[in-house]
């Protein structure tokens, strides 16, 4: 009986932990609140938040020297079904990023960029229903990840 009770207690604890909603994203030492109507997949990824998604990977200096960020960039790009690509400079947390805008065949767009936030090198992968052209087309939440000058 005792082992059944412990099994049920353990299962309930696991279920409760698995169902906890992630309320803040960890973006290069910056905490970003997840909007109420959105769900984060992890502290480092939010998918389909009113048509916006964001994922990021951190790199240490040795990884950047070995150009691992460039290899991953190419791997991500290889997964895209896009009709056009153009270079872009943007800002994330007021820090410069270089990357590309991909206009996808389904009408959406992706922006991949590399830069540093709080001295942490990262690769940023953003998704939009429609390519943003200026800051007025970005929500307050999206401006945590990207702005234009």
MIGUTOR-414843 format. One record per residue (C-alpha): residue number from 0; residue in three letters; x negated, y, z. Coordinates in nm, 2 decimals, m for minus. Layout:
! residues N
+-----+-----+--------+--------+--------+
!   k !   r !     c1 !     c2 !     c3 !
+-----+-----+--------+--------+--------+
! NUM ! ALA !      X !      Y !      Z !
...
+-----+-----+--------+--------+--------+
! end
This chain:
! residues 149
+-----+-----+--------+--------+--------+
!   k !   r !     c1 !     c2 !     c3 !
+-----+-----+--------+--------+--------+
!   0 ! UNK !   0.00 !   0.00 !   0.00 !
!   1 ! UNK !  m0.28 !   0.23 !   0.09 !
!   2 ! UNK !  m0.45 !   0.18 !  m0.25 !
!   3 ! UNK !  m0.12 !   0.25 !  m0.44 !
!   4 ! UNK !  m0.09 !   0.57 !  m0.25 !
!   5 ! UNK !  m0.45 !   0.67 !  m0.32 !
!   6 ! UNK !  m0.40 !   0.58 !  m0.69 !
!   7 ! UNK !  m0.08 !   0.80 !  m0.71 !
!   8 ! UNK !  m0.25 !   1.08 !  m0.53 !
!   9 ! UNK !  m0.55 !   1.07 !  m0.77 !
!  10 ! UNK !  m0.33 !   1.05 !  m1.08 !
!  11 ! UNK !  m0.12 !   1.35 !  m0.96 !
!  12 ! UNK !  m0.44 !   1.55 !  m0.89 !
!  13 ! UNK !  m0.57 !   1.48 !  m1.24 !
!  14 ! UNK !  m0.24 !   1.57 !  m1.40 !
!  15 ! UNK !  m0.22 !   1.90 !  m1.20 !
!  16 ! UNK !  m0.58 !   1.99 !  m1.29 !
!  17 ! UNK !  m0.52 !   1.91 !  m1.66 !
!  18 ! UNK !  m0.21 !   2.13 !  m1.67 !
!  19 ! UNK !  m0.37 !   2.44 !  m1.51 !
!  20 ! UNK !  m0.35 !   2.73 !  m1.73 !
!  21 ! UNK !  m0.67 !   2.91 !  m1.82 !
!  22 ! UNK !  m0.61 !   3.28 !  m1.73 !
!  23 ! UNK !  m0.95 !   3.43 !  m1.81 !
!  24 ! UNK !  m1.20 !   3.38 !  m2.09 !
!  25 ! UNK !  m1.57 !   3.38 !  m2.02 !
!  26 ! UNK !  m1.72 !   3.59 !  m2.29 !
!  27 ! UNK !  m2.10 !   3.65 !  m2.24 !
!  28 ! UNK !  m2.06 !   3.74 !  m1.87 !
!  29 ! UNK !  m1.74 !   3.94 !  m1.94 !
!  30 ! UNK !  m1.41 !   3.81 !  m1.82 !
!  31 ! UNK !  m1.12 !   3.87 !  m2.06 !
!  32 ! UNK !  m0.76 !   3.81 !  m1.94 !
!  33 ! UNK !  m0.56 !   3.57 !  m2.16 !
!  34 ! UNK !  m0.24 !   3.74 !  m2.28 !
!  35 ! UNK !   0.07 !   3.60 !  m2.11 !
!  36 ! UNK !   0.22 !   3.45 !  m2.44 !
!  37 ! UNK !  m0.11 !   3.28 !  m2.54 !
!  38 ! UNK !  m0.29 !   2.96 !  m2.43 !
!  39 ! UNK !  m0.66 !   2.92 !  m2.41 !
!  40 ! UNK !  m0.81 !   2.58 !  m2.51 !
!  41 ! UNK !  m1.10 !   2.65 !  m2.28 !
!  42 ! UNK !  m1.28 !   2.94 !  m2.12 !
!  43 ! UNK !  m1.47 !   2.98 !  m2.45 !
!  44 ! UNK !  m1.19 !   2.93 !  m2.71 !
!  45 ! UNK !  m0.84 !   3.07 !  m2.77 !
!  46 ! UNK !  m0.64 !   2.93 !  m3.06 !
!  47 ! UNK !  m0.33 !   3.09 !  m3.23 !
!  48 ! UNK !  m0.27 !   3.39 !  m3.00 !
!  49 ! UNK !  m0.01 !   3.57 !  m3.22 !
!  50 ! UNK !  m0.21 !   3.47 !  m3.53 !
!  51 ! UNK !  m0.55 !   3.54 !  m3.38 !
!  52 ! UNK !  m0.81 !   3.29 !  m3.27 !
!  53 ! UNK !  m1.16 !   3.32 !  m3.12 !
!  54 ! UNK !  m1.44 !   3.08 !  m3.05 !
!  55 ! UNK !  m1.79 !   3.14 !  m2.96 !
!  56 ! UNK !  m2.12 !   2.96 !  m2.90 !
!  57 ! UNK !  m2.41 !   3.08 !  m2.68 !
!  58 ! UNK !  m2.77 !   3.04 !  m2.79 !
!  59 ! UNK !  m3.09 !   3.08 !  m2.59 !
!  60 ! UNK !  m3.39 !   3.25 !  m2.74 !
!  61 ! UNK !  m3.56 !   2.92 !  m2.83 !
!  62 ! UNK !  m3.25 !   2.81 !  m3.03 !
!  63 ! UNK !  m3.25 !   3.14 !  m3.22 !
!  64 ! UNK !  m3.62 !   3.10 !  m3.30 !
!  65 ! UNK !  m3.55 !   2.76 !  m3.44 !
!  66 ! UNK !  m3.26 !   2.91 !  m3.64 !
!  67 ! UNK !  m3.01 !   2.67 !  m3.49 !
!  68 ! UNK !  m2.75 !   2.95 !  m3.50 !
!  69 ! UNK !  m2.80 !   2.97 !  m3.88 !
!  70 ! UNK !  m2.75 !   2.60 !  m3.92 !
!  71 ! UNK !  m2.43 !   2.60 !  m3.72 !
!  72 ! UNK !  m2.31 !   2.91 !  m3.91 !
!  73 ! UNK !  m2.36 !   2.71 !  m4.24 !
!  74 ! UNK !  m2.17 !   2.41 !  m4.09 !
!  75 ! UNK !  m1.88 !   2.62 !  m3.99 !
!  76 ! UNK !  m1.87 !   2.79 !  m4.33 !
!  77 ! UNK !  m1.88 !   2.45 !  m4.50 !
!  78 ! UNK !  m1.55 !   2.36 !  m4.33 !
!  79 ! UNK !  m1.37 !   2.66 !  m4.47 !
!  80 ! UNK !  m1.15 !   2.65 !  m4.78 !
!  81 ! UNK !  m1.20 !   3.01 !  m4.89 !
!  82 ! UNK !  m1.15 !   3.20 !  m5.21 !
!  83 ! UNK !  m1.39 !   3.49 !  m5.14 !
!  84 ! UNK !  m1.67 !   3.59 !  m4.90 !
!  85 ! UNK !  m1.82 !   3.93 !  m4.83 !
!  86 ! UNK !  m2.08 !   4.05 !  m4.57 !
!  87 ! UNK !  m1.96 !   4.26 !  m4.28 !
!  88 ! UNK !  m2.11 !   4.46 !  m3.99 !
!  89 ! UNK !  m1.89 !   4.49 !  m3.68 !
!  90 ! UNK !  m1.92 !   4.54 !  m3.31 !
!  91 ! UNK !  m1.83 !   4.31 !  m3.02 !
!  92 ! UNK !  m1.83 !   4.47 !  m2.67 !
!  93 ! UNK !  m2.00 !   4.77 !  m2.84 !
!  94 ! UNK !  m2.29 !   4.56 !  m2.96 !
!  95 ! UNK !  m2.37 !   4.52 !  m3.34 !
!  96 ! UNK !  m2.29 !   4.19 !  m3.52 !
!  97 ! UNK !  m2.37 !   4.08 !  m3.87 !
!  98 ! UNK !  m2.17 !   3.82 !  m4.06 !
!  99 ! UNK !  m1.92 !   3.75 !  m4.32 !
! 100 ! UNK !  m1.54 !   3.78 !  m4.39 !
! 101 ! UNK !  m1.38 !   3.48 !  m4.56 !
! 102 ! UNK !  m1.05 !   3.53 !  m4.73 !
! 103 ! UNK !  m0.90 !   3.18 !  m4.71 !
! 104 ! UNK !  m0.69 !   3.02 !  m4.98 !
! 105 ! UNK !  m0.39 !   3.00 !  m4.74 !
! 106 ! UNK !  m0.39 !   3.39 !  m4.71 !
! 107 ! UNK !  m0.55 !   3.41 !  m4.37 !
! 108 ! UNK !  m0.90 !   3.54 !  m4.30 !
! 109 ! UNK !  m1.20 !   3.44 !  m4.08 !
! 110 ! UNK !  m1.49 !   3.65 !  m3.96 !
! 111 ! UNK !  m1.81 !   3.48 !  m3.85 !
! 112 ! UNK !  m2.08 !   3.69 !  m3.70 !
! 113 ! UNK !  m2.40 !   3.67 !  m3.50 !
! 114 ! UNK !  m2.52 !   3.92 !  m3.24 !
! 115 ! UNK !  m2.58 !   3.97 !  m2.87 !
! 116 ! UNK !  m2.35 !   4.07 !  m2.59 !
! 117 ! UNK !  m2.50 !   4.14 !  m2.25 !
! 118 ! UNK !  m2.83 !   4.02 !  m2.39 !
! 119 ! UNK !  m2.67 !   3.68 !  m2.47 !
! 120 ! UNK !  m2.71 !   3.56 !  m2.83 !
! 121 ! UNK !  m2.38 !   3.42 !  m2.96 !
! 122 ! UNK !  m2.21 !   3.31 !  m3.28 !
! 123 ! UNK !  m1.85 !   3.44 !  m3.30 !
! 124 ! UNK !  m1.58 !   3.28 !  m3.51 !
! 125 ! UNK !  m1.26 !   3.48 !  m3.54 !
! 126 ! UNK !  m0.94 !   3.40 !  m3.72 !
! 127 ! UNK !  m0.67 !   3.64 !  m3.84 !
! 128 ! UNK !  m0.34 !   3.60 !  m4.02 !
! 129 ! UNK !  m0.45 !   3.89 !  m4.24 !
! 130 ! UNK !  m0.79 !   4.05 !  m4.27 !
! 131 ! UNK !  m0.82 !   4.36 !  m4.04 !
! 132 ! UNK !  m0.97 !   4.66 !  m4.21 !
! 133 ! UNK !  m0.99 !   4.90 !  m3.92 !
! 134 ! UNK !  m0.94 !   4.93 !  m3.54 !
! 135 ! UNK !  m0.58 !   5.04 !  m3.58 !
! 136 ! UNK !  m0.50 !   4.69 !  m3.72 !
! 137 ! UNK !  m0.64 !   4.52 !  m3.41 !
! 138 ! UNK !  m0.45 !   4.44 !  m3.09 !
! 139 ! UNK !  m0.60 !   4.55 !  m2.75 !
! 140 ! UNK !  m0.68 !   4.18 !  m2.69 !
! 141 ! UNK !  m0.86 !   4.14 !  m3.03 !
! 142 ! UNK !  m1.07 !   4.45 !  m2.95 !
! 143 ! UNK !  m1.24 !   4.26 !  m2.68 !
! 144 ! UNK !  m1.41 !   4.06 !  m2.96 !
! 145 ! UNK !  m1.43 !   4.29 !  m3.26 !
! 146 ! UNK !  m1.42 !   4.66 !  m3.34 !
! 147 ! UNK !  m1.52 !   4.86 !  m3.65 !
! 148 ! UNK !  m1.71 !   5.19 !  m3.66 !
+-----+-----+--------+--------+--------+
! end
